[in-house]
Amino acid sequence: MSIDYQRILDEIVEETAFLKGKGKIADYIPELAKVVPGQFGIYLRMMDGTAYHTGDAFTRFSIQSISKVFALSLAVSLLGEKVWQRVGVEPSGTAFNSLLQLEYEKGIPRNPFINAGALVVVDMLISELSHPKEDLMEYIRMLAGKQEIYINERVADSEKQFGYRNAAVANLLKDFGNINNRVEEVLDLYYDMCSIDMNCEELSQSFRIFANHGKVPGTDKPILTPSQTKRQNALMQSCGFYDESGEFTFTVGLPGKSGVGGGIVALFPEKFTIAVWSPLLNEKGNSIMGMKALELFTTKSGLSIF
Ligand code: GLU
């Protein structure tokens, strides 16, 4: 029996309405605090090309930590296994910006999706790319199949101005010898990538590579090998949702990545990618309506990887 996806999305809108207004915008980055809180969008893109959407699916928002997935996949495509000499693959069990864990683990971040890990990945990109910022943007544009993807300079400036903790993490990494370039340069590129604006439609497109064994659909040349893609998805599953990755696996059952802008992108290999966005977050930093929407989606469609 075929599944009526549009109906499922419409039901999700009704069944998440009780959560409207619950949660908190990420105000530790002042520019992010200006977002209108009630927005909510979903874009579902099947691997056969059909797509369904609802709400604010075409409104751009700050992708924040979702960018860490792009950075990691580019680093893996350039460096392969060498990436794992400088960053681990374990869930952190602590906040995404924890200094404590980094100190007692001697500067090897637990995984590439906590801030420390992403800073190390960014450092790798700076060493490998001739024009790191432009090359990373071109890579993301290629994945999204669209040139008009930009950094929101106001958000980037706001992060630079108030990023005391990230600066502390980067300096600690440098002290442990796990940053090779200048700390300022690493922080700048990190903030720039976190400050990219994209919408649900664009994010669902850009994640198709991870549902397609490492190939951008419609192209011949793989960016990642099937094994690298499997690992990327495994990391999203175990580490993609801050200190709530277990809960996300339990209630939703898809690999994915969230950001403090309120976006979440998830996927089912060979079947679909789905991006949801709603800016109000729970205390762990994940979108409250976004998490509920994805839980309802996998429950109603029966499409979880487990
Ligand atoms: N730019 C944010 C920070 O470093 C990213 C946070 C996130 O989405 O996890 O604090």
py3Dmol code that shows the C-alpha trace and the ligand (Angstrom):
import py3Dmol

protein = """\
ATOM      1  CA  MET A   1       0.000   0.000   0.000  1.00  0.00           C
ATOM      2  CA  SER A   2       1.415   3.384  -0.889  1.00  0.00           C
ATOM      3  CA  ILE A   3       1.914   5.889   1.898  1.00  0.00           C
ATOM      4  CA  ASP A   4       0.132   9.261   1.744  1.00  0.00           C
ATOM      5  CA  TYR A   5       3.088  11.416   2.769  1.00  0.00           C
ATOM      6  CA  GLN A   6       1.347  14.746   2.340  1.00  0.00           C
ATOM      7  CA  ARG A   7      -1.387  13.596   4.664  1.00  0.00           C
ATOM      8  CA  ILE A   8       1.198  12.525   7.215  1.00  0.00           C
ATOM      9  CA  LEU A   9       2.847  15.952   7.095  1.00  0.00           C
ATOM     10  CA  ASP A  10      -0.533  17.662   7.489  1.00  0.00           C
ATOM     11  CA  GLU A  11      -1.360  15.469  10.486  1.00  0.00           C
ATOM     12  CA  ILE A  12       2.025  16.282  12.016  1.00  0.00           C
ATOM     13  CA  VAL A  13       1.242  19.996  11.823  1.00  0.00           C
ATOM     14  CA  GLU A  14      -2.025  19.405  13.716  1.00  0.00           C
ATOM     15  CA  GLU A  15      -0.520  17.041  16.261  1.00  0.00           C
ATOM     16  CA  THR A  16       2.446  19.261  17.134  1.00  0.00           C
ATOM     17  CA  ALA A  17       0.320  22.413  17.521  1.00  0.00           C
ATOM     18  CA  PHE A  18       0.143  21.904  21.301  1.00  0.00           C
ATOM     19  CA  LEU A  19       3.905  22.488  21.463  1.00  0.00           C
ATOM     20  CA  LYS A  20       3.735  25.954  19.855  1.00  0.00           C
ATOM     21  CA  GLY A  21       5.431  28.500  22.092  1.00  0.00           C
ATOM     22  CA  LYS A  22       7.200  25.860  24.213  1.00  0.00           C
ATOM     23  CA  GLY A  23      10.983  26.089  24.549  1.00  0.00           C
ATOM     24  CA  LYS A  24      13.580  28.775  24.175  1.00  0.00           C
ATOM     25  CA  ILE A  25      15.429  30.422  21.303  1.00  0.00           C
ATOM     26  CA  ALA A  26      19.228  30.058  21.363  1.00  0.00           C
ATOM     27  CA  ASP A  27      19.936  33.514  22.774  1.00  0.00           C
ATOM     28  CA  TYR A  28      23.583  32.934  23.658  1.00  0.00           C
ATOM     29  CA  ILE A  29      24.233  34.117  20.105  1.00  0.00           C
ATOM     30  CA  PRO A  30      22.416  37.490  20.267  1.00  0.00           C
ATOM     31  CA  GLU A  31      21.704  37.659  16.533  1.00  0.00           C
ATOM     32  CA  LEU A  32      19.899  34.278  16.666  1.00  0.00           C
ATOM     33  CA  ALA A  33      17.595  35.593  19.396  1.00  0.00           C
ATOM     34  CA  LYS A  34      15.957  37.872  16.810  1.00  0.00           C
ATOM     35  CA  VAL A  35      14.285  34.978  14.962  1.00  0.00           C
ATOM     36  CA  VAL A  36      10.446  34.881  14.997  1.00  0.00           C
ATOM     37  CA  PRO A  37       9.772  31.882  17.279  1.00  0.00           C
ATOM     38  CA  GLY A  38       6.493  30.428  15.934  1.00  0.00           C
ATOM     39  CA  GLN A  39       7.853  29.273  12.574  1.00  0.00           C
ATOM     40  CA  PHE A  40       7.682  25.618  11.589  1.00  0.00           C
ATOM     41  CA  GLY A  41       8.531  23.917   8.315  1.00  0.00           C
ATOM     42  CA  ILE A  42       9.061  20.397   6.956  1.00  0.00           C
ATOM     43  CA  TYR A  43      10.467  19.257   3.626  1.00  0.00           C
ATOM     44  CA  LEU A  44      10.454  15.553   2.767  1.00  0.00           C
ATOM     45  CA  ARG A  45      12.355  14.453  -0.326  1.00  0.00           C
ATOM     46  CA  MET A  46      12.116  10.857  -1.494  1.00  0.00           C
ATOM     47  CA  MET A  47      15.082   9.354  -3.333  1.00  0.00           C
ATOM     48  CA  ASP A  48      12.899   8.902  -6.426  1.00  0.00           C
ATOM     49  CA  GLY A  49      12.665  12.699  -6.603  1.00  0.00           C
ATOM     50  CA  THR A  50       9.123  13.187  -5.320  1.00  0.00           C
ATOM     51  CA  ALA A  51       8.822  15.709  -2.522  1.00  0.00           C
ATOM     52  CA  TYR A  52       6.316  16.974   0.028  1.00  0.00           C
ATOM     53  CA  HIS A  53       6.370  20.019   2.240  1.00  0.00           C
ATOM     54  CA  THR A  54       4.431  22.042   4.742  1.00  0.00           C
ATOM     55  CA  GLY A  55       4.706  25.360   6.610  1.00  0.00           C
ATOM     56  CA  ASP A  56       7.854  27.461   6.467  1.00  0.00           C
ATOM     57  CA  ALA A  57       9.865  24.969   4.405  1.00  0.00           C
ATOM     58  CA  PHE A  58      11.291  27.712   2.167  1.00  0.00           C
ATOM     59  CA  THR A  59      12.285  30.191   4.886  1.00  0.00           C
ATOM     60  CA  ARG A  60      16.002  30.299   5.482  1.00  0.00           C
ATOM     61  CA  PHE A  61      17.435  29.968   8.963  1.00  0.00           C
ATOM     62  CA  SER A  62      20.854  29.619  10.575  1.00  0.00           C
ATOM     63  CA  ILE A  63      22.008  26.034  10.008  1.00  0.00           C
ATOM     64  CA  GLN A  64      24.504  26.203  12.903  1.00  0.00           C
ATOM     65  CA  SER A  65      25.778  22.735  13.845  1.00  0.00           C
ATOM     66  CA  ILE A  66      24.246  21.093  10.782  1.00  0.00           C
ATOM     67  CA  SER A  67      27.236  22.607   8.974  1.00  0.00           C
ATOM     68  CA  LYS A  68      29.492  20.219  10.918  1.00  0.00           C
ATOM     69  CA  VAL A  69      28.204  17.381   8.742  1.00  0.00           C
ATOM     70  CA  PHE A  70      29.286  19.207   5.595  1.00  0.00           C
ATOM     71  CA  ALA A  71      32.695  20.028   7.054  1.00  0.00           C
ATOM     72  CA  LEU A  72      33.295  16.451   8.170  1.00  0.00           C
ATOM     73  CA  SER A  73      32.278  14.908   4.862  1.00  0.00           C
ATOM     74  CA  LEU A  74      34.572  17.271   2.979  1.00  0.00           C
ATOM     75  CA  ALA A  75      37.456  16.475   5.353  1.00  0.00           C
ATOM     76  CA  VAL A  76      36.863  12.727   4.978  1.00  0.00           C
ATOM     77  CA  SER A  77      36.735  13.050   1.194  1.00  0.00           C
ATOM     78  CA  LEU A  78      40.125  14.817   1.281  1.00  0.00           C
ATOM     79  CA  LEU A  79      41.916  12.937   4.053  1.00  0.00           C
ATOM     80  CA  GLY A  80      40.170   9.586   4.462  1.00  0.00           C
ATOM     81  CA  GLU A  81      41.119   7.616   7.560  1.00  0.00           C
ATOM     82  CA  LYS A  82      43.610  10.229   8.739  1.00  0.00           C
ATOM     83  CA  VAL A  83      40.711  12.273  10.140  1.00  0.00           C
ATOM     84  CA  TRP A  84      40.288   9.726  12.931  1.00  0.00           C
ATOM     85  CA  GLN A  85      43.801  10.239  14.251  1.00  0.00           C
ATOM     86  CA  ARG A  86      42.737  13.632  15.609  1.00  0.00           C
ATOM     87  CA  VAL A  87      39.077  13.195  16.517  1.00  0.00           C
ATOM     88  CA  GLY A  88      37.123  10.316  18.098  1.00  0.00           C
ATOM     89  CA  VAL A  89      33.858   8.586  17.237  1.00  0.00           C
ATOM     90  CA  GLU A  90      32.181   8.250  20.653  1.00  0.00           C
ATOM     91  CA  PRO A  91      29.088  10.082  21.883  1.00  0.00           C
ATOM     92  CA  SER A  92      30.208  12.772  24.299  1.00  0.00           C
ATOM     93  CA  GLY A  93      27.637  12.513  27.079  1.00  0.00           C
ATOM     94  CA  THR A  94      28.428  16.137  27.893  1.00  0.00           C
ATOM     95  CA  ALA A  95      27.371  19.522  26.498  1.00  0.00           C
ATOM     96  CA  PHE A  96      28.423  20.304  22.935  1.00  0.00           C
ATOM     97  CA  ASN A  97      30.766  23.030  24.116  1.00  0.00           C
ATOM     98  CA  SER A  98      32.302  21.268  27.125  1.00  0.00           C
ATOM     99  CA  LEU A  99      35.839  22.180  28.131  1.00  0.00           C
ATOM    100  CA  LEU A 100      36.152  19.652  30.927  1.00  0.00           C
ATOM    101  CA  GLN A 101      36.030  16.559  28.748  1.00  0.00           C
ATOM    102  CA  LEU A 102      38.590  17.974  26.351  1.00  0.00           C
ATOM    103  CA  GLU A 103      40.968  18.648  29.218  1.00  0.00           C
ATOM    104  CA  TYR A 104      40.909  15.131  30.638  1.00  0.00           C
ATOM    105  CA  GLU A 105      40.978  13.515  27.203  1.00  0.00           C
ATOM    106  CA  LYS A 106      44.102  15.498  26.332  1.00  0.00           C
ATOM    107  CA  GLY A 107      42.829  17.476  23.396  1.00  0.00           C
ATOM    108  CA  ILE A 108      41.315  14.650  21.321  1.00  0.00           C
ATOM    109  CA  PRO A 109      37.628  15.589  20.946  1.00  0.00           C
ATOM    110  CA  ARG A 110      35.127  12.793  21.497  1.00  0.00           C
ATOM    111  CA  ASN A 111      33.523  13.208  18.072  1.00  0.00           C
ATOM    112  CA  PRO A 112      33.393  15.609  15.102  1.00  0.00           C
ATOM    113  CA  PHE A 113      29.973  17.040  16.002  1.00  0.00           C
ATOM    114  CA  ILE A 114      30.793  18.595  19.358  1.00  0.00           C
ATOM    115  CA  ASN A 115      32.345  22.037  18.970  1.00  0.00           C
ATOM    116  CA  ALA A 116      35.861  20.833  19.818  1.00  0.00           C
ATOM    117  CA  GLY A 117      35.665  18.115  17.167  1.00  0.00           C
ATOM    118  CA  ALA A 118      34.285  20.483  14.555  1.00  0.00           C
ATOM    119  CA  LEU A 119      37.089  22.969  15.293  1.00  0.00           C
ATOM    120  CA  VAL A 120      39.667  20.239  14.639  1.00  0.00           C
ATOM    121  CA  VAL A 121      37.885  19.305  11.385  1.00  0.00           C
ATOM    122  CA  VAL A 122      37.884  22.965  10.342  1.00  0.00           C
ATOM    123  CA  ASP A 123      41.614  23.109  11.091  1.00  0.00           C
ATOM    124  CA  MET A 124      42.098  20.111   8.748  1.00  0.00           C
ATOM    125  CA  LEU A 125      40.149  21.903   6.010  1.00  0.00           C
ATOM    126  CA  ILE A 126      42.282  25.025   6.377  1.00  0.00           C
ATOM    127  CA  SER A 127      45.417  22.913   5.933  1.00  0.00           C
ATOM    128  CA  GLU A 128      44.043  21.008   2.933  1.00  0.00           C
ATOM    129  CA  LEU A 129      42.209  23.656   0.908  1.00  0.00           C
ATOM    130  CA  SER A 130      43.780  26.541  -0.987  1.00  0.00           C
ATOM    131  CA  HIS A 131      40.784  28.843  -0.333  1.00  0.00           C
ATOM    132  CA  PRO A 132      39.117  27.212   2.688  1.00  0.00           C
ATOM    133  CA  LYS A 133      36.063  29.470   3.017  1.00  0.00           C
ATOM    134  CA  GLU A 134      35.302  29.654  -0.708  1.00  0.00           C
ATOM    135  CA  ASP A 135      36.033  25.956  -1.250  1.00  0.00           C
ATOM    136  CA  LEU A 136      33.777  24.888   1.638  1.00  0.00           C
ATOM    137  CA  MET A 137      30.991  27.138   0.340  1.00  0.00           C
ATOM    138  CA  GLU A 138      31.392  25.705  -3.163  1.00  0.00           C
ATOM    139  CA  TYR A 139      31.184  22.194  -1.755  1.00  0.00           C
ATOM    140  CA  ILE A 140      27.947  22.991   0.114  1.00  0.00           C
ATOM    141  CA  ARG A 141      26.522  24.719  -2.976  1.00  0.00           C
ATOM    142  CA  MET A 142      27.357  21.665  -5.034  1.00  0.00           C
ATOM    143  CA  LEU A 143      25.565  19.385  -2.527  1.00  0.00           C
ATOM    144  CA  ALA A 144      22.570  21.725  -2.457  1.00  0.00           C
ATOM    145  CA  GLY A 145      22.572  21.998  -6.259  1.00  0.00           C
ATOM    146  CA  LYS A 146      22.310  25.755  -5.922  1.00  0.00           C
ATOM    147  CA  GLN A 147      24.695  28.698  -6.086  1.00  0.00           C
ATOM    148  CA  GLU A 148      22.622  31.028  -3.895  1.00  0.00           C
ATOM    149  CA  ILE A 149      23.757  29.730  -0.504  1.00  0.00           C
ATOM    150  CA  TYR A 150      25.377  32.378   1.704  1.00  0.00           C
ATOM    151  CA  ILE A 151      26.870  33.082   5.090  1.00  0.00           C
ATOM    152  CA  ASN A 152      24.765  35.419   7.234  1.00  0.00           C
ATOM    153  CA  GLU A 153      27.442  37.949   8.174  1.00  0.00           C
ATOM    154  CA  ARG A 154      25.423  39.414  11.051  1.00  0.00           C
ATOM    155  CA  VAL A 155      25.160  35.991  12.709  1.00  0.00           C
ATOM    156  CA  ALA A 156      28.849  35.288  12.055  1.00  0.00           C
ATOM    157  CA  ASP A 157      29.840  38.632  13.619  1.00  0.00           C
ATOM    158  CA  SER A 158      27.593  37.962  16.592  1.00  0.00           C
ATOM    159  CA  GLU A 159      29.221  34.556  17.127  1.00  0.00           C
ATOM    160  CA  LYS A 160      32.701  36.047  16.810  1.00  0.00           C
ATOM    161  CA  GLN A 161      31.873  38.733  19.316  1.00  0.00           C
ATOM    162  CA  PHE A 162      30.363  36.461  21.962  1.00  0.00           C
ATOM    163  CA  GLY A 163      32.178  33.172  21.321  1.00  0.00           C
ATOM    164  CA  TYR A 164      34.222  33.167  24.510  1.00  0.00           C
ATOM    165  CA  ARG A 165      33.708  29.476  25.162  1.00  0.00           C
ATOM    166  CA  ASN A 166      34.550  28.421  21.607  1.00  0.00           C
ATOM    167  CA  ALA A 167      37.691  30.543  21.816  1.00  0.00           C
ATOM    168  CA  ALA A 168      38.567  28.754  25.060  1.00  0.00           C
ATOM    169  CA  VAL A 169      38.000  25.338  23.428  1.00  0.00           C
ATOM    170  CA  ALA A 170      40.102  26.285  20.395  1.00  0.00           C
ATOM    171  CA  ASN A 171      42.924  27.575  22.586  1.00  0.00           C
ATOM    172  CA  LEU A 172      42.891  24.408  24.665  1.00  0.00           C
ATOM    173  CA  LEU A 173      43.070  22.331  21.467  1.00  0.00           C
ATOM    174  CA  LYS A 174      45.988  24.440  20.278  1.00  0.00           C
ATOM    175  CA  ASP A 175      47.722  23.946  23.599  1.00  0.00           C
ATOM    176  CA  PHE A 176      47.351  20.166  23.202  1.00  0.00           C
ATOM    177  CA  GLY A 177      48.809  20.414  19.690  1.00  0.00           C
ATOM    178  CA  ASN A 178      45.584  19.426  17.917  1.00  0.00           C
ATOM    179  CA  ILE A 179      45.210  22.691  15.957  1.00  0.00           C
ATOM    180  CA  ASN A 180      47.860  23.412  13.334  1.00  0.00           C
ATOM    181  CA  ASN A 181      46.702  26.753  12.001  1.00  0.00           C
ATOM    182  CA  ARG A 182      46.165  30.050  13.793  1.00  0.00           C
ATOM    183  CA  VAL A 183      43.366  29.823  16.377  1.00  0.00           C
ATOM    184  CA  GLU A 184      41.716  32.998  15.005  1.00  0.00           C
ATOM    185  CA  GLU A 185      41.635  31.575  11.500  1.00  0.00           C
ATOM    186  CA  VAL A 186      40.056  28.323  12.711  1.00  0.00           C
ATOM    187  CA  LEU A 187      37.429  30.158  14.776  1.00  0.00           C
ATOM    188  CA  ASP A 188      36.573  32.469  11.866  1.00  0.00           C
ATOM    189  CA  LEU A 189      35.881  29.613   9.462  1.00  0.00           C
ATOM    190  CA  TYR A 190      33.992  27.706  12.163  1.00  0.00           C
ATOM    191  CA  TYR A 191      31.707  30.695  12.821  1.00  0.00           C
ATOM    192  CA  ASP A 192      31.279  31.326   9.117  1.00  0.00           C
ATOM    193  CA  MET A 193      30.081  27.802   8.420  1.00  0.00           C
ATOM    194  CA  CYS A 194      27.736  27.808  11.434  1.00  0.00           C
ATOM    195  CA  SER A 195      26.249  31.073  10.143  1.00  0.00           C
ATOM    196  CA  ILE A 196      25.177  29.755   6.742  1.00  0.00           C
ATOM    197  CA  ASP A 197      21.483  30.323   6.059  1.00  0.00           C
ATOM    198  CA  MET A 198      19.561  27.528   4.337  1.00  0.00           C
ATOM    199  CA  ASN A 199      15.945  26.368   4.273  1.00  0.00           C
ATOM    200  CA  CYS A 200      14.408  22.922   4.700  1.00  0.00           C
ATOM    201  CA  GLU A 201      14.139  22.379   0.965  1.00  0.00           C
ATOM    202  CA  GLU A 202      17.853  23.128   0.450  1.00  0.00           C
ATOM    203  CA  LEU A 203      18.950  21.051   3.424  1.00  0.00           C
ATOM    204  CA  SER A 204      16.948  18.024   2.323  1.00  0.00           C
ATOM    205  CA  GLN A 205      18.648  18.282  -1.066  1.00  0.00           C
ATOM    206  CA  SER A 206      22.145  18.693   0.350  1.00  0.00           C
ATOM    207  CA  PHE A 207      21.822  15.583   2.546  1.00  0.00           C
ATOM    208  CA  ARG A 208      20.879  13.296  -0.329  1.00  0.00           C
ATOM    209  CA  ILE A 209      24.528  12.296  -0.758  1.00  0.00           C
ATOM    210  CA  PHE A 210      24.292  10.521   2.625  1.00  0.00           C
ATOM    211  CA  ALA A 211      21.195   8.609   1.543  1.00  0.00           C
ATOM    212  CA  ASN A 212      22.856   7.697  -1.755  1.00  0.00           C
ATOM    213  CA  HIS A 213      26.054   5.893  -0.706  1.00  0.00           C
ATOM    214  CA  GLY A 214      28.179   9.007  -1.112  1.00  0.00           C
ATOM    215  CA  LYS A 215      27.077  10.144  -4.566  1.00  0.00           C
ATOM    216  CA  VAL A 216      25.140  13.307  -5.317  1.00  0.00           C
ATOM    217  CA  PRO A 217      22.078  11.901  -7.126  1.00  0.00           C
ATOM    218  CA  GLY A 218      22.298  12.455 -10.855  1.00  0.00           C
ATOM    219  CA  THR A 219      26.113  12.591 -10.868  1.00  0.00           C
ATOM    220  CA  ASP A 220      28.562   9.769 -11.518  1.00  0.00           C
ATOM    221  CA  LYS A 221      31.521  10.669  -9.364  1.00  0.00           C
ATOM    222  CA  PRO A 222      31.201   9.643  -5.719  1.00  0.00           C
ATOM    223  CA  ILE A 223      32.269  12.216  -3.108  1.00  0.00           C
ATOM    224  CA  LEU A 224      32.477   9.596  -0.358  1.00  0.00           C
ATOM    225  CA  THR A 225      32.892   5.843  -0.638  1.00  0.00           C
ATOM    226  CA  PRO A 226      29.948   3.699   0.529  1.00  0.00           C
ATOM    227  CA  SER A 227      31.952   2.802   3.634  1.00  0.00           C
ATOM    228  CA  GLN A 228      32.718   6.469   4.432  1.00  0.00           C
ATOM    229  CA  THR A 229      29.040   7.285   3.952  1.00  0.00           C
ATOM    230  CA  LYS A 230      27.996   4.486   6.280  1.00  0.00           C
ATOM    231  CA  ARG A 231      30.348   5.844   8.917  1.00  0.00           C
ATOM    232  CA  GLN A 232      29.127   9.402   8.457  1.00  0.00           C
ATOM    233  CA  ASN A 233      25.566   8.183   9.014  1.00  0.00           C
ATOM    234  CA  ALA A 234      26.632   6.092  12.007  1.00  0.00           C
ATOM    235  CA  LEU A 235      28.177   9.174  13.593  1.00  0.00           C
ATOM    236  CA  MET A 236      25.043  11.206  12.960  1.00  0.00           C
ATOM    237  CA  GLN A 237      23.044   8.463  14.622  1.00  0.00           C
ATOM    238  CA  SER A 238      25.214   8.253  17.714  1.00  0.00           C
ATOM    239  CA  CYS A 239      26.395  11.857  18.056  1.00  0.00           C
ATOM    240  CA  GLY A 240      24.126  14.099  15.958  1.00  0.00           C
ATOM    241  CA  PHE A 241      21.855  15.460  18.678  1.00  0.00           C
ATOM    242  CA  TYR A 242      24.103  16.852  21.374  1.00  0.00           C
ATOM    243  CA  ASP A 243      23.548  15.073  24.644  1.00  0.00           C
ATOM    244  CA  GLU A 244      20.214  13.735  23.391  1.00  0.00           C
ATOM    245  CA  SER A 245      21.353  11.374  20.639  1.00  0.00           C
ATOM    246  CA  GLY A 246      20.086   8.346  22.578  1.00  0.00           C
ATOM    247  CA  GLU A 247      16.658   9.933  22.940  1.00  0.00           C
ATOM    248  CA  PHE A 248      16.548  10.801  19.240  1.00  0.00           C
ATOM    249  CA  THR A 249      17.521   7.267  18.274  1.00  0.00           C
ATOM    250  CA  PHE A 250      14.895   5.919  20.661  1.00  0.00           C
ATOM    251  CA  THR A 251      12.002   8.125  19.586  1.00  0.00           C
ATOM    252  CA  VAL A 252      12.821   8.807  15.914  1.00  0.00           C
ATOM    253  CA  GLY A 253      15.256   6.128  14.759  1.00  0.00           C
ATOM    254  CA  LEU A 254      17.035   7.922  11.907  1.00  0.00           C
ATOM    255  CA  PRO A 255      20.554   9.295  11.523  1.00  0.00           C
ATOM    256  CA  GLY A 256      20.537  13.079  11.443  1.00  0.00           C
ATOM    257  CA  LYS A 257      21.970  16.327  12.734  1.00  0.00           C
ATOM    258  CA  SER A 258      20.457  19.249  14.575  1.00  0.00           C
ATOM    259  CA  GLY A 259      21.586  22.825  15.095  1.00  0.00           C
ATOM    260  CA  VAL A 260      20.760  25.513  17.646  1.00  0.00           C
ATOM    261  CA  GLY A 261      19.047  27.489  14.879  1.00  0.00           C
ATOM    262  CA  GLY A 262      16.227  24.947  15.320  1.00  0.00           C
ATOM    263  CA  GLY A 263      16.897  22.889  12.194  1.00  0.00           C
ATOM    264  CA  ILE A 264      17.137  19.092  12.032  1.00  0.00           C
ATOM    265  CA  VAL A 265      17.999  17.044   8.943  1.00  0.00           C
ATOM    266  CA  ALA A 266      17.532  13.266   8.998  1.00  0.00           C
ATOM    267  CA  LEU A 267      17.680  10.523   6.420  1.00  0.00           C
ATOM    268  CA  PHE A 268      16.895   6.941   5.570  1.00  0.00           C
ATOM    269  CA  PRO A 269      19.503   5.449   3.186  1.00  0.00           C
ATOM    270  CA  GLU A 270      18.069   4.807  -0.288  1.00  0.00           C
ATOM    271  CA  LYS A 271      14.633   6.081   0.793  1.00  0.00           C
ATOM    272  CA  PHE A 272      14.450   9.756   1.776  1.00  0.00           C
ATOM    273  CA  THR A 273      15.879  12.841   3.402  1.00  0.00           C
ATOM    274  CA  ILE A 274      13.787  15.089   5.613  1.00  0.00           C
ATOM    275  CA  ALA A 275      14.488  18.545   7.028  1.00  0.00           C
ATOM    276  CA  VAL A 276      12.423  20.181   9.750  1.00  0.00           C
ATOM    277  CA  TRP A 277      12.774  23.581  11.361  1.00  0.00           C
ATOM    278  CA  SER A 278      11.288  25.337  14.332  1.00  0.00           C
ATOM    279  CA  PRO A 279      13.431  27.741  16.384  1.00  0.00           C
ATOM    280  CA  LEU A 280      12.292  26.983  19.943  1.00  0.00           C
ATOM    281  CA  LEU A 281      14.695  24.547  21.610  1.00  0.00           C
ATOM    282  CA  ASN A 282      14.623  22.221  24.580  1.00  0.00           C
ATOM    283  CA  GLU A 283      17.271  22.450  27.295  1.00  0.00           C
ATOM    284  CA  LYS A 284      19.599  20.122  25.326  1.00  0.00           C
ATOM    285  CA  GLY A 285      19.583  22.449  22.295  1.00  0.00           C
ATOM    286  CA  ASN A 286      17.270  20.495  19.969  1.00  0.00           C
ATOM    287  CA  SER A 287      14.141  21.898  18.324  1.00  0.00           C
ATOM    288  CA  ILE A 288      11.117  20.782  20.358  1.00  0.00           C
ATOM    289  CA  MET A 289       8.647  20.767  17.468  1.00  0.00           C
ATOM    290  CA  GLY A 290      11.282  19.391  15.103  1.00  0.00           C
ATOM    291  CA  MET A 291      11.969  16.370  17.307  1.00  0.00           C
ATOM    292  CA  LYS A 292       8.251  15.710  17.791  1.00  0.00           C
ATOM    293  CA  ALA A 293       7.608  16.083  14.060  1.00  0.00           C
ATOM    294  CA  LEU A 294      10.237  13.489  13.205  1.00  0.00           C
ATOM    295  CA  GLU A 295       9.007  11.122  15.900  1.00  0.00           C
ATOM    296  CA  LEU A 296       5.502  11.346  14.453  1.00  0.00           C
ATOM    297  CA  PHE A 297       6.841  10.952  10.918  1.00  0.00           C
ATOM    298  CA  THR A 298       8.657   7.679  11.566  1.00  0.00           C
ATOM    299  CA  THR A 299       5.783   6.373  13.692  1.00  0.00           C
ATOM    300  CA  LYS A 300       3.110   7.164  11.114  1.00  0.00           C
ATOM    301  CA  SER A 301       5.105   6.074   8.047  1.00  0.00           C
ATOM    302  CA  GLY A 302       6.766   3.086   9.697  1.00  0.00           C
ATOM    303  CA  LEU A 303      10.014   4.296   8.122  1.00  0.00           C
ATOM    304  CA  SER A 304      12.678   4.151  10.786  1.00  0.00           C
ATOM    305  CA  ILE A 305      15.978   2.370  10.145  1.00  0.00           C
ATOM    306  CA  PHE A 306      15.346   0.118  13.152  1.00  0.00           C
TER     307      PHE A 306
END
"""
ligand_1 = """\
10
LIG
N 27.903 28.193 16.373
C 27.343 27.498 17.478
C 28.328 27.420 18.610
O 29.457 27.146 18.386
C 26.944 26.124 17.024
C 26.036 25.553 18.004
C 25.218 24.418 17.520
O 24.372 24.519 16.629
O 25.424 23.384 18.140
O 28.028 27.654 19.743
"""
view = py3Dmol.view(width=600, height=400)
view.addModel(protein, "pdb")
view.setStyle({"model": 0}, {"cartoon": {"style": "trace"}})
view.addModel(ligand_1, "xyz")
view.setStyle({"model": 1}, {"stick": {}})
view.zoomTo()
view.show()
